[in-house]
């Protein structure tokens, strides 16, 4: 018979391994344990679960959440650059190269020291400091950019005070490469030397004047040879030269040399060994130089090194019946508008029913009813203005007007159809004049809308756009000229974008669909009309965007795939313009977003990287296009997001830093662009997230502070931009997370409350916006976290219950959305923690089991997603606390970790979890 001991039903609060929640847990673990003991001392009565609780299980989870810093290798790097030579030809790019490489290596976990434009004495001093400061490291790396030369079989790096007289003078004033090799050997067992130093003609007397190597000195006995020579034996060190032995390398015409540009592209390639990464660098330079430059690699590394880890009633009667069933608040809306417009009620009620506006959000409904009112008033004015010579036509028009006053749209249209048939043979002259005046009025409204937008009066802009579009809609058909049809679709595009910016996704969707319908009709008339085929494709992408915001993943995916098919066909045409080729990137990226939301990380990354490849090529071909460079930043963000989700935060940091540098350069050139400031805020947000994931809340705090400062200025400048408001709310949450991680709960609570206030206002504007609803739940959860930590379980339960209600509704609406399912699992865990601390372990266990079922399903759907697998490990360990025999759950968790390790996909900082679980399994 097994002996049972009473165990505390303690549950480690917030066991979530991804993002900042896990980091918050690390800092609060001791407080939670103390909370349990306080709970016990109060002797709160409850029925204990069967089986034993062993304190080591608590220790197990504690250890799982601690980063295993001792197991992470230490990496150090010295970056040298020389370009302002005193006696030799100056260079343009080495310092730029050094700054770029510093960012690259920092993102890979290196402790980086940068020295630029040093003389020989200070270069040697930097090397000695590197020996002392880096001693005991696991990996040491040196990068040098500047002039280099080989004299009498010896390779030299030339400091800024290198002499130009004789070979002997040059050698005596230069740093032998052997000293660098010796220094690296004394610092770490693995040394890497990256030399962008084969630059042509430092004396300025020969060559192209664009390189980094040497030609002959006329009076030298041992003449310097072009380029650097082989290094011979290189035990423990890998050398990578920017050119082959005896050959020269270009300094480059851009911000960096070709070799450094290739390093930035390939050195941090995830999951490849360093020699393979440098082979990518080598061949990239070779290809882009068209065979003129081939980097050279010599390796004596003792082991593998990975830089980046891996009815029958009539119409009128039916309307009246429907009106009777409307709630009072809807009736009040219609009545107020009818009074304002001095018009009958029935046309508005008819529009309300025919467009199914009762189920729409209030903002979208109001916009649509205004459009209906304006159309009615315009119709009435036109009837009065355009008199009919034929008494029968006048009779039919009066009949239509009367029917419209009663909300009988079908009767009105039938009467007008009769009048139109009578007019058919004699209307041409009148119609031509009418069309001309209608187009003129529409164009005037379009201009007024532009002026209103420039004054940030979005309500006036929307009203004028609605008027203009109603006029165009009257004229739409085969007789509408191509320029007028293009102007019509452009206005629909504008209306959709404006609706999106003010947070009305439902009305934006309606605008984009109207745009797509017009384009589709034109394509049906002329299938070879490439411009309208593209117009149709862009409309589909915008429709997909709105469906994505509303959480309709299947619908969004169908729109994006339809667009991509057309985009690829157009881009394959000879002499396809930039915008057609750029469309391919957009559609691929959108499909990647859908795949990510579905939890298919591998497909998402493949799609995003394909889009990134398209953009990099376009940047090369169109270097002056700032819009393409801006999109490159967005693409880098997406790739970084997926690297981070794959358990490679440092790899994410590499591309996030590249995106931020690109945005800073764009903003420096275009300082009046607020959209670029918003992009920069995005970079700060993403980099801050990585620092939180790397357990560096101070560094994260600096980034989030800068982000919030930028966004507060943008919102103050233009409060109508709901995207900026949404971003600011998230900035407050992130800043609060950093404050919480730094043990400042009161400041964190204040920031979370500000975020919640903003988000509640946004969600009220557009209840159909799933992202805004989700963000409300997030802020509620954060406030609940703080309440839990201060042992205010009643307040914590209130917050968590509100968050859980939202997350459950969103998850039910879109079962295929992995992010929403994970949100639900997290809130179930939180409610379980509260139940436990309030003395209801049975309910706590049930909630944890529900959470586990969700996590297991998500992990099974996407076995290649490291974060989802690690979330499952956490859920298994958490669930084991409630089991009579915890070992089966622990073994399952261990098997997942070992499989990830065997595949090379387990973060070294989490490898220690394996030993901790094994130790627990070894206990009797």
Protein Blocks (a to p, Z undefined) as FASTA:
>chain_A
ZZdddddfbdcehiafehjklmmmmmmmmmmmmmmmmmmmnopacdddedjddfklmmmm
mmmmpccfklpccddddddddfbdfkbccdfklmmmmmmmmmmmmmnopacdddehiafk
lmmmmmmmmmmmmgoiabdcdddedddddeehiacdddfkbcfkbmmlmmmmcccfklmm
mmmmmmpmbdcddddfbcghklopgcjhlacbdcddfkbfbdcdehjddebjaehiacdd
fbdehiacdebjalbdfklmmmmmmmmpghiafklmmmmmmmmmmmmnnopaccddddfb
fbdcdfbgcdfbdfklmmmmmmmmpcfklmmmmmmmmmmnopafklmmmmmmmnopmlpc
fklmmmmmmmmmmmmmmmmmmmmmmccfblklmmmmmmmmmmmmnopaklmmmmmmmmmm
mmmmmmmmmmmmmmmmmmmmmmmmmmmmmmmmmnopaklmmmmmmmmmmmmmmmgcjklc
fklmmmmmmmmmmmmmmmmmnopaklmmmmmmmmmmmmmmmmmmmmmlmklmmmmmmmmm
mmmmmmmmnopaklmmmmmmmmmmmmmmmmmpghiafklmmmmmmmmmmmmmmmmmnopa
klmmmmmmmmmmmmmmmmmmmmmlmklmmmmmmmmmmmmmmmmmnopaklmmmmmmmmmm
mmmmmmmmmmmlmklmmmmmmmmmmmmmmmmmnopaklmmmmmmmmmmmmmmmmmmmmml
mklmmmmmmmmmmmmmmmmmnopaklmmmmmmmmmmmmmmmmmmmmmlmklmmmmmmmmm
mmmmmmmmnopaklmmmmmmmmmmmmmmmmmmmmmlmklmmmmmmmmmmmmmmmmmnopa
klmmmmmmmmmmmmmmmmmmmmmlmklmmmmmmmmmmmmmmpmblmlmmmmmmmmmmmmm
mnopacfklmmmmmmmmmmmmpZZ
